[in-house]
Amino acid sequence: MSNSVRPNLLGLSPAKLAALFAEMSEQPFRANQLRRWVHQRGVLDFAAMTDMSKPLRERLARETLLEPPQLASRHDSADGCIKWIIGTASGSAVEMVYIAEGARGTLCVSSQAGCALDCSFCATGKQGFDSNLSATEIIGQMWLARRELDSFEGGQGPPVTNVVFMGMGEPLLNFANVMDAIDLLLDDHAYGLSKRRVTISTAGVVPGIARMGGRTDVALAISLHAPNDSLRDELVPLNRKYPIAVLLDAVRGYFAGLGEKREPLIEYTLIRGVNDHRQHARQLAALLRDFPCKINLIPFNEFDEVDYRRPSATSVSNFRNILREHGHVVMVRVTRADEIAAACGQLTGAVRDQTRRRQRHLRRVEGAIPACSI
């Protein structure tokens, strides 16, 4: 291994870490030992990893790194949620959010600095797109959260039981790095989460959904937000490339390939006067009639850059009831942490050169999206 390049071991997947140890003529179990030190105990000091030989620890210290992303700030909400802002190698900043619900602790992580998809109701999209996060910057959010919560092995803090890729960015446009991070989330020598407790949320990147089928079996959420193509074209411009029928077919294919009965989560942000009418609910019920799923209604969380408004409680209730009358399983997401701008759709971070990147959004969406990796 060349001494001129020092890989950051924090973000290496189990397979890549094993390959690196093999290159060093070390046994595969050494990689398992290192992951347990880093991801289960929170230890970054090679010298403290006492079940490995001293020469190996010294070599690792010379030739590799163990460095998490830099934590810029922390914001606590009155309801117990926490938002952290993290610096990235590109010079931008991203946000992650911890949501505590009894014994359950959900970490909402980001996969990109900004987003190229420019969904009209999402604050992240209004920031423009800067860069894909590395696997280290993605899994580093989990590592930092556990350190901040004192939930590593032996700690007394609240756990992280679930991870959702619902923060900044479109995870399926940063496919390789997201999958490496997921491998660590699921690995028994790292975070050991169940595949049902890790969720990828996508706006509808159909090639990425197809590619997931041969790579992972985690939960999948679809950001639908409209019951027909004409309205979804306005709210989610990616729909012009991958319309609803194509998207739902891809989702069916993913779950059919899992070999077990599981269902996607359909996310639907309700916006006053835009997509929250009774006819929209009836159209959505018909659209999903033969599509087994659960539906999560999300009352729009307001932010300054758009004129959209939150729906009334009556509209939300009516919409939910119509779906339930048609036999659908429906939940309404409770708004959390909006006073620290950490509610769904409000994450912005600090993305460089916003105007220039925003002007390229639609070209990326309608074309090959060259700035992202699928």
DRENDO-1510 file (C-alpha; in Angstrom, 1 decimal, always signed):
<recs>
REC; n; res; u; v; w
REC; 1; MET; +0.0; +0.0; +0.0 .
REC; 2; SER; +1.4; +3.4; -1.0 .
REC; 3; ASN; +2.3; +5.7; +1.8 .
REC; 4; SER; +1.4; +8.7; -0.4 .
REC; 5; VAL; -2.3; +7.9; -0.1 .
REC; 6; ARG; -3.8; +7.5; +3.3 .
REC; 7; PRO; -7.3; +6.1; +3.1 .
REC; 8; ASN; -9.9; +7.1; +5.7 .
REC; 9; LEU; -11.0; +3.8; +7.2 .
REC; 10; LEU; -14.1; +5.2; +8.8 .
REC; 11; GLY; -16.1; +5.0; +5.6 .
REC; 12; LEU; -14.7; +1.8; +4.1 .
REC; 13; SER; -17.4; -0.9; +3.7 .
REC; 14; PRO; -16.7; -4.3; +5.2 .
REC; 15; ALA; -15.6; -5.7; +1.8 .
REC; 16; LYS; -13.3; -2.8; +1.1 .
REC; 17; LEU; -11.8; -2.9; +4.5 .
REC; 18; ALA; -11.1; -6.6; +4.2 .
REC; 19; ALA; -9.5; -6.0; +0.8 .
REC; 20; LEU; -7.2; -3.4; +2.4 .
REC; 21; PHE; -6.2; -5.7; +5.2 .
REC; 22; ALA; -5.5; -8.4; +2.6 .
REC; 23; GLU; -3.2; -6.0; +0.8 .
REC; 24; MET; -1.4; -5.6; +4.0 .
REC; 25; SER; -1.1; -9.4; +4.4 .
REC; 26; GLU; -3.4; -9.4; +7.4 .
REC; 27; GLN; -6.1; -11.9; +8.1 .
REC; 28; PRO; -9.8; -10.9; +7.4 .
REC; 29; PHE; -10.7; -11.0; +11.1 .
REC; 30; ARG; -8.5; -8.0; +11.7 .
REC; 31; ALA; -10.9; -5.9; +9.7 .
REC; 32; ASN; -13.8; -7.1; +11.9 .
REC; 33; GLN; -11.8; -6.1; +15.0 .
REC; 34; LEU; -11.2; -2.6; +13.6 .
REC; 35; ARG; -14.8; -2.1; +12.7 .
REC; 36; ARG; -15.9; -3.1; +16.2 .
REC; 37; TRP; -13.5; -0.6; +17.8 .
REC; 38; VAL; -14.6; +2.2; +15.5 .
REC; 39; HIS; -18.3; +1.7; +15.0 .
REC; 40; GLN; -19.4; -0.1; +18.2 .
REC; 41; ARG; -17.0; +1.5; +20.7 .
REC; 42; GLY; -16.4; +4.8; +19.0 .
REC; 43; VAL; -12.6; +4.5; +19.2 .
REC; 44; LEU; -10.5; +6.3; +16.6 .
REC; 45; ASP; -7.1; +5.9; +18.2 .
REC; 46; PHE; -5.2; +3.0; +16.7 .
REC; 47; ALA; -3.0; +2.7; +19.8 .
REC; 48; ALA; -6.1; +1.9; +21.9 .
REC; 49; MET; -7.1; -1.1; +19.8 .
REC; 50; THR; -5.3; -3.6; +22.1 .
REC; 51; ASP; -6.5; -6.8; +20.5 .
REC; 52; MET; -4.3; -6.0; +17.4 .
REC; 53; SER; -0.5; -6.3; +17.4 .
REC; 54; LYS; +1.5; -3.2; +18.1 .
REC; 55; PRO; +3.3; -3.4; +14.7 .
REC; 56; LEU; -0.1; -3.5; +12.9 .
REC; 57; ARG; -1.4; -0.6; +15.0 .
REC; 58; GLU; +1.7; +1.5; +14.2 .
REC; 59; ARG; +1.4; +0.7; +10.5 .
REC; 60; LEU; -2.2; +1.7; +10.4 .
REC; 61; ALA; -1.4; +4.9; +12.1 .
REC; 62; ARG; +1.3; +5.6; +9.5 .
REC; 63; GLU; -0.6; +4.6; +6.4 .
REC; 64; THR; -4.3; +5.2; +7.1 .
REC; 65; LEU; -6.6; +7.7; +8.8 .
REC; 66; LEU; -9.6; +7.5; +11.1 .
REC; 67; GLU; -11.3; +10.9; +10.8 .
REC; 68; PRO; -15.0; +11.7; +11.1 .
REC; 69; PRO; -16.5; +14.8; +9.5 .
REC; 70; GLN; -16.2; +18.0; +11.4 .
REC; 71; LEU; -19.2; +19.0; +13.5 .
REC; 72; ALA; -20.0; +22.7; +13.0 .
REC; 73; SER; -23.0; +23.2; +15.4 .
REC; 74; ARG; -25.8; +21.6; +17.3 .
REC; 75; HIS; -29.4; +22.8; +17.7 .
REC; 76; ASP; -31.8; +21.3; +20.3 .
REC; 77; SER; -35.6; +21.6; +19.9 .
REC; 78; ALA; -38.1; +21.8; +22.7 .
REC; 79; ASP; -39.6; +18.4; +21.7 .
REC; 80; GLY; -36.3; +16.6; +22.2 .
REC; 81; CYS; -35.1; +16.5; +18.6 .
REC; 82; ILE; -31.5; +17.5; +17.7 .
REC; 83; LYS; -30.1; +18.9; +14.5 .
REC; 84; TRP; -26.4; +18.9; +13.8 .
REC; 85; ILE; -24.6; +20.8; +11.0 .
REC; 86; ILE; -21.6; +19.1; +9.5 .
REC; 87; GLY; -18.8; +20.5; +7.3 .
REC; 88; THR; -17.9; +18.6; +4.1 .
REC; 89; ALA; -14.8; +18.3; +2.1 .
REC; 90; SER; -16.3; +20.4; -0.7 .
REC; 91; GLY; -16.7; +23.4; +1.6 .
REC; 92; SER; -20.5; +23.1; +2.0 .
REC; 93; ALA; -22.3; +22.0; +5.1 .
REC; 94; VAL; -25.1; +19.4; +5.5 .
REC; 95; GLU; -27.6; +18.7; +8.2 .
REC; 96; MET; -28.7; +15.5; +10.1 .
REC; 97; VAL; -31.5; +15.2; +12.6 .
REC; 98; TYR; -32.1; +12.9; +15.5 .
REC; 99; ILE; -35.8; +12.2; +16.4 .
REC; 100; ALA; -36.5; +10.5; +19.7 .
REC; 101; GLU; -39.7; +8.6; +20.2 .
REC; 102; GLY; -39.7; +6.5; +23.4 .
REC; 103; ALA; -37.3; +3.6; +23.0 .
REC; 104; ARG; -37.0; +4.4; +19.3 .
REC; 105; GLY; -34.3; +6.8; +18.0 .
REC; 106; THR; -34.3; +7.8; +14.3 .
REC; 107; LEU; -31.4; +9.4; +12.6 .
REC; 108; CYS; -32.2; +11.3; +9.4 .
REC; 109; VAL; -29.0; +11.5; +7.4 .
REC; 110; SER; -28.0; +13.5; +4.3 .
REC; 111; SER; -26.4; +12.0; +1.2 .
REC; 112; GLN; -25.6; +15.1; -0.8 .
REC; 113; ALA; -24.7; +18.7; -0.2 .
REC; 114; GLY; -27.7; +20.3; -1.8 .
REC; 115; CYS; -29.8; +18.5; -4.4 .
REC; 116; ALA; -30.1; +18.6; -8.2 .
REC; 117; LEU; -33.8; +17.6; -8.4 .
REC; 118; ASP; -35.3; +21.0; -7.4 .
REC; 119; CYS; -38.6; +19.7; -6.0 .
REC; 120; SER; -40.7; +22.8; -5.6 .
REC; 121; PHE; -41.7; +22.3; -2.0 .
REC; 122; CYS; -38.2; +21.3; -0.6 .
REC; 123; ALA; -35.8; +23.8; +0.9 .
REC; 124; THR; -32.9; +21.6; +0.1 .
REC; 125; GLY; -33.6; +21.8; -3.6 .
REC; 126; LYS; -33.7; +25.6; -3.4 .
REC; 127; GLN; -30.0; +25.5; -2.3 .
REC; 128; GLY; -28.7; +24.0; -5.5 .
REC; 129; PHE; -26.4; +21.1; -5.8 .
REC; 130; ASP; -22.8; +21.1; -4.8 .
REC; 131; SER; -21.5; +17.5; -4.3 .
REC; 132; ASN; -22.0; +13.9; -3.4 .
REC; 133; LEU; -21.0; +13.1; +0.1 .
REC; 134; SER; -18.3; +10.5; +0.5 .
REC; 135; ALA; -19.1; +7.2; +2.3 .
REC; 136; THR; -17.1; +8.6; +5.2 .
REC; 137; GLU; -19.2; +11.8; +5.3 .
REC; 138; ILE; -22.4; +9.6; +5.2 .
REC; 139; ILE; -21.5; +7.0; +7.8 .
REC; 140; GLY; -19.7; +9.7; +9.8 .
REC; 141; GLN; -23.1; +11.2; +10.5 .
REC; 142; MET; -24.0; +8.0; +12.4 .
REC; 143; TRP; -20.7; +7.9; +14.1 .
REC; 144; LEU; -21.0; +11.6; +15.2 .
REC; 145; ALA; -24.6; +11.1; +16.4 .
REC; 146; ARG; -23.7; +8.2; +18.6 .
REC; 147; ARG; -20.8; +10.1; +20.0 .
REC; 148; GLU; -22.9; +13.1; +20.7 .
REC; 149; LEU; -25.7; +11.0; +22.3 .
REC; 150; ASP; -23.2; +8.9; +24.3 .
REC; 151; SER; -24.7; +5.7; +22.8 .
REC; 152; PHE; -21.5; +3.8; +21.9 .
REC; 153; GLU; -20.9; +0.6; +23.7 .
REC; 154; GLY; -20.9; +1.3; +27.4 .
REC; 155; GLY; -22.6; +4.7; +27.0 .
REC; 156; GLN; -25.7; +5.8; +28.9 .
REC; 157; GLY; -27.3; +7.8; +26.1 .
REC; 158; PRO; -30.4; +7.1; +23.9 .
REC; 159; PRO; -29.9; +4.7; +21.0 .
REC; 160; VAL; -30.0; +5.1; +17.3 .
REC; 161; THR; -32.4; +2.3; +16.3 .
REC; 162; ASN; -33.4; +3.5; +12.8 .
REC; 163; VAL; -31.6; +5.4; +10.0 .
REC; 164; VAL; -33.5; +7.1; +7.2 .
REC; 165; PHE; -31.9; +8.6; +4.1 .
REC; 166; MET; -34.4; +11.5; +4.1 .
REC; 167; GLY; -32.0; +14.4; +4.8 .
REC; 168; MET; -30.4; +16.6; +2.1 .
REC; 169; GLY; -29.9; +15.1; -1.3 .
REC; 170; GLU; -31.2; +12.3; -3.4 .
REC; 171; PRO; -29.5; +9.1; -2.2 .
REC; 172; LEU; -29.9; +7.1; -5.4 .
REC; 173; LEU; -27.9; +9.8; -7.2 .
REC; 174; ASN; -25.0; +9.0; -5.0 .
REC; 175; PHE; -25.5; +5.2; -5.2 .
REC; 176; ALA; -22.0; +3.8; -4.5 .
REC; 177; ASN; -21.3; +5.9; -1.5 .
REC; 178; VAL; -24.7; +5.3; +0.0 .
REC; 179; MET; -24.5; +1.6; -0.5 .
REC; 180; ASP; -21.1; +1.5; +1.2 .
REC; 181; ALA; -22.5; +3.3; +4.2 .
REC; 182; ILE; -25.5; +1.0; +4.3 .
REC; 183; ASP; -23.2; -2.0; +4.3 .
REC; 184; LEU; -21.7; -0.6; +7.6 .
REC; 185; LEU; -25.1; +0.2; +9.0 .
REC; 186; LEU; -26.2; -3.5; +8.5 .
REC; 187; ASP; -22.9; -5.1; +9.4 .
REC; 188; ASP; -22.8; -7.1; +12.7 .
REC; 189; HIS; -19.3; -5.9; +13.4 .
REC; 190; ALA; -20.4; -2.2; +12.9 .
REC; 191; TYR; -23.9; -0.9; +13.7 .
REC; 192; GLY; -25.8; -4.1; +13.2 .
REC; 193; LEU; -29.1; -2.6; +12.2 .
REC; 194; SER; -32.0; -4.6; +10.7 .
REC; 195; LYS; -32.6; -4.2; +7.0 .
REC; 196; ARG; -36.1; -3.0; +8.0 .
REC; 197; ARG; -34.7; -0.2; +10.1 .
REC; 198; VAL; -32.8; +1.4; +7.3 .
REC; 199; THR; -34.8; +3.3; +4.8 .
REC; 200; ILE; -33.9; +4.9; +1.5 .
REC; 201; SER; -36.2; +7.7; +0.4 .
REC; 202; THR; -36.1; +8.5; -3.4 .
REC; 203; ALA; -37.9; +11.1; -5.5 .
REC; 204; GLY; -38.1; +8.4; -8.2 .
REC; 205; VAL; -34.7; +7.7; -9.7 .
REC; 206; VAL; -35.8; +4.6; -11.6 .
REC; 207; PRO; -32.3; +3.3; -12.6 .
REC; 208; GLY; -31.2; +3.5; -9.0 .
REC; 209; ILE; -34.2; +1.5; -7.8 .
REC; 210; ALA; -33.5; -1.2; -10.4 .
REC; 211; ARG; -29.8; -1.2; -9.3 .
REC; 212; MET; -30.8; -1.6; -5.6 .
REC; 213; GLY; -32.4; -5.0; -6.4 .
REC; 214; GLY; -29.0; -6.6; -6.9 .
REC; 215; ARG; -27.2; -4.7; -4.1 .
REC; 216; THR; -29.4; -4.3; -1.0 .
REC; 217; ASP; -32.7; -5.2; +0.6 .
REC; 218; VAL; -33.3; -2.3; +2.9 .
REC; 219; ALA; -36.7; -0.5; +3.2 .
REC; 220; LEU; -37.7; +1.9; +0.4 .
REC; 221; ALA; -39.8; +5.1; +0.6 .
REC; 222; ILE; -41.2; +6.9; -2.5 .
REC; 223; SER; -41.6; +10.7; -2.4 .
REC; 224; LEU; -44.7; +10.8; -4.6 .
REC; 225; HIS; -46.6; +14.0; -3.5 .
REC; 226; ALA; -49.1; +13.9; -6.4 .
REC; 227; PRO; -51.7; +11.5; -7.7 .
REC; 228; ASN; -51.2; +12.3; -11.4 .
REC; 229; ASP; -48.4; +13.1; -13.8 .
REC; 230; SER; -49.4; +16.6; -14.7 .
REC; 231; LEU; -49.3; +17.8; -11.0 .
REC; 232; ARG; -46.2; +15.7; -10.2 .
REC; 233; ASP; -44.4; +17.3; -13.2 .
REC; 234; GLU; -44.8; +20.6; -11.4 .
REC; 235; LEU; -43.9; +19.4; -7.9 .
REC; 236; VAL; -41.2; +16.9; -8.7 .
REC; 237; PRO; -39.5; +17.7; -12.1 .
REC; 238; LEU; -37.9; +14.3; -12.2 .
REC; 239; ASN; -41.3; +13.0; -13.0 .
REC; 240; ARG; -40.9; +14.3; -16.6 .
REC; 241; LYS; -38.2; +11.7; -17.1 .
REC; 242; TYR; -39.7; +8.9; -15.0 .
REC; 243; PRO; -43.5; +9.3; -14.8 .
REC; 244; ILE; -45.6; +7.7; -12.1 .
REC; 245; ALA; -46.4; +4.4; -13.9 .
REC; 246; VAL; -42.7; +3.8; -14.7 .
REC; 247; LEU; -41.8; +4.6; -11.1 .
REC; 248; LEU; -44.4; +2.3; -9.6 .
REC; 249; ASP; -43.3; -0.5; -11.9 .
REC; 250; ALA; -39.7; -0.2; -10.7 .
REC; 251; VAL; -40.8; -0.3; -7.1 .
REC; 252; ARG; -42.9; -3.4; -7.7 .
REC; 253; GLY; -39.8; -5.0; -9.3 .
REC; 254; TYR; -37.6; -4.2; -6.3 .
REC; 255; PHE; -40.0; -5.7; -3.8 .
REC; 256; ALA; -40.8; -8.7; -6.0 .
REC; 257; GLY; -37.1; -9.5; -6.0 .
REC; 258; LEU; -36.8; -9.6; -2.2 .
REC; 259; GLY; -38.5; -12.9; -1.9 .
REC; 260; GLU; -40.6; -11.9; +1.1 .
REC; 261; LYS; -43.7; -9.9; +1.7 .
REC; 262; ARG; -42.7; -6.3; +2.3 .
REC; 263; GLU; -44.2; -3.0; +1.2 .
REC; 264; PRO; -42.9; +0.5; +0.3 .
REC; 265; LEU; -43.8; +3.7; +2.1 .
REC; 266; ILE; -45.5; +6.3; +0.0 .
REC; 267; GLU; -44.7; +9.8; +1.1 .
REC; 268; TYR; -47.1; +12.5; +0.2 .
REC; 269; THR; -46.5; +16.1; +1.3 .
REC; 270; LEU; -49.9; +18.0; +1.6 .
REC; 271; ILE; -49.7; +21.6; +0.4 .
REC; 272; ARG; -52.6; +23.9; +0.9 .
REC; 273; GLY; -54.6; +24.4; -2.3 .
REC; 274; VAL; -52.1; +22.5; -4.4 .
REC; 275; ASN; -52.5; +18.8; -3.8 .
REC; 276; ASP; -54.7; +18.5; -0.7 .
REC; 277; HIS; -58.2; +18.5; -2.2 .
REC; 278; ARG; -60.6; +15.7; -1.8 .
REC; 279; GLN; -60.3; +14.8; -5.5 .
REC; 280; HIS; -56.6; +14.4; -5.1 .
REC; 281; ALA; -57.2; +11.9; -2.3 .
REC; 282; ARG; -59.6; +10.0; -4.4 .
REC; 283; GLN; -57.2; +10.0; -7.3 .
REC; 284; LEU; -54.4; +8.8; -5.0 .
REC; 285; ALA; -56.6; +6.0; -3.6 .
REC; 286; ALA; -57.4; +4.8; -7.2 .
REC; 287; LEU; -53.7; +5.1; -8.3 .
REC; 288; LEU; -52.6; +2.9; -5.4 .
REC; 289; ARG; -55.6; +0.5; -5.4 .
REC; 290; ASP; -53.6; -2.5; -6.5 .
REC; 291; PHE; -50.2; -1.3; -5.2 .
REC; 292; PRO; -49.7; -2.7; -1.6 .
REC; 293; CYS; -48.1; +0.1; +0.4 .
REC; 294; LYS; -48.4; +2.3; +3.5 .
REC; 295; ILE; -49.0; +6.0; +3.0 .
REC; 296; ASN; -47.4; +8.7; +5.1 .
REC; 297; LEU; -49.1; +12.1; +4.8 .
REC; 298; ILE; -46.8; +15.0; +5.6 .
REC; 299; PRO; -48.3; +18.4; +6.2 .
REC; 300; PHE; -46.1; +20.9; +4.4 .
REC; 301; ASN; -43.5; +22.6; +6.6 .
REC; 302; GLU; -43.1; +26.2; +5.5 .
REC; 303; PHE; -39.9; +28.0; +4.6 .
REC; 304; ASP; -39.1; +31.4; +3.2 .
REC; 305; GLU; -38.2; +30.6; -0.4 .
REC; 306; VAL; -41.7; +29.5; -1.5 .
REC; 307; ASP; -45.3; +30.7; -1.2 .
REC; 308; TYR; -46.7; +27.3; -0.3 .
REC; 309; ARG; -48.6; +27.0; +2.9 .
REC; 310; ARG; -49.4; +24.3; +5.4 .
REC; 311; PRO; -52.8; +22.6; +4.9 .
REC; 312; SER; -55.5; +23.0; +7.5 .
REC; 313; ALA; -56.1; +20.3; +10.0 .
REC; 314; THR; -59.5; +19.6; +8.4 .
REC; 315; SER; -57.9; +19.1; +5.0 .
REC; 316; VAL; -55.4; +16.6; +6.4 .
REC; 317; SER; -58.1; +14.8; +8.2 .
REC; 318; ASN; -60.4; +14.6; +5.2 .
REC; 319; PHE; -57.5; +13.4; +3.0 .
REC; 320; ARG; -56.6; +10.7; +5.4 .
REC; 321; ASN; -60.2; +9.5; +5.9 .
REC; 322; ILE; -60.8; +9.2; +2.1 .
REC; 323; LEU; -57.7; +7.0; +1.7 .
REC; 324; ARG; -58.8; +4.9; +4.7 .
REC; 325; GLU; -62.3; +4.5; +3.3 .
REC; 326; HIS; -60.7; +3.0; +0.2 .
REC; 327; GLY; -58.8; +0.5; +2.3 .
REC; 328; HIS; -55.3; +2.1; +2.5 .
REC; 329; VAL; -53.1; +2.1; +5.6 .
REC; 330; VAL; -52.4; +5.8; +6.3 .
REC; 331; MET; -50.3; +7.7; +8.8 .
REC; 332; VAL; -50.0; +11.4; +9.3 .
REC; 333; ARG; -46.5; +12.5; +10.2 .
REC; 334; VAL; -46.3; +14.6; +13.3 .
REC; 335; THR; -44.3; +17.7; +12.7 .
REC; 336; ARG; -41.2; +17.8; +14.9 .
REC; 337; ALA; -38.3; +20.3; +15.4 .
REC; 338; ASP; -39.7; +22.9; +13.1 .
REC; 339; GLU; -38.6; +25.7; +15.4 .
REC; 340; ILE; -35.0; +24.8; +14.6 .
REC; 341; ALA; -35.8; +24.3; +10.9 .
REC; 342; ALA; -35.3; +20.6; +11.1 .
REC; 343; ALA; -38.7; +19.3; +10.1 .
REC; 344; CYS; -39.3; +17.4; +6.8 .
REC; 345; GLY; -38.4; +19.5; +3.8 .
REC; 346; GLN; -36.7; +22.3; +5.8 .
REC; 347; LEU; -33.0; +21.1; +5.7 .
REC; 348; THR; -30.7; +23.5; +3.9 .
REC; 349; GLY; -27.2; +23.3; +5.2 .
REC; 350; ALA; -24.9; +25.8; +3.5 .
REC; 351; VAL; -24.3; +25.0; -0.2 .
REC; 352; ARG; -21.7; +26.9; -2.2 .
REC; 353; ASP; -22.5; +28.8; -5.4 .
REC; 354; GLN; -26.2; +28.3; -5.2 .
REC; 355; THR; -27.3; +30.5; -8.1 .
REC; 356; ARG; -25.0; +28.9; -10.7 .
REC; 357; ARG; -25.9; +25.4; -9.6 .
REC; 358; ARG; -29.7; +26.1; -9.4 .
REC; 359; GLN; -29.6; +27.2; -13.1 .
REC; 360; ARG; -28.3; +23.7; -14.0 .
REC; 361; HIS; -31.0; +21.8; -12.1 .
REC; 362; LEU; -33.5; +21.2; -14.8 .
REC; 363; ARG; -30.9; +20.3; -17.4 .
REC; 364; ARG; -29.6; +17.6; -15.0 .
REC; 365; VAL; -33.1; +16.3; -14.2 .
REC; 366; GLU; -34.2; +16.0; -17.9 .
REC; 367; GLY; -30.8; +14.8; -19.1 .
REC; 368; ALA; -28.3; +12.3; -17.8 .
REC; 369; ILE; -27.7; +14.0; -14.5 .
REC; 370; PRO; -23.9; +13.9; -15.0 .
REC; 371; ALA; -23.0; +15.5; -11.7 .
REC; 372; CYS; -24.4; +12.5; -9.8 .
REC; 373; SER; -23.6; +8.9; -9.6 .
REC; 374; ILE; -26.1; +6.1; -10.3 .
</recs>
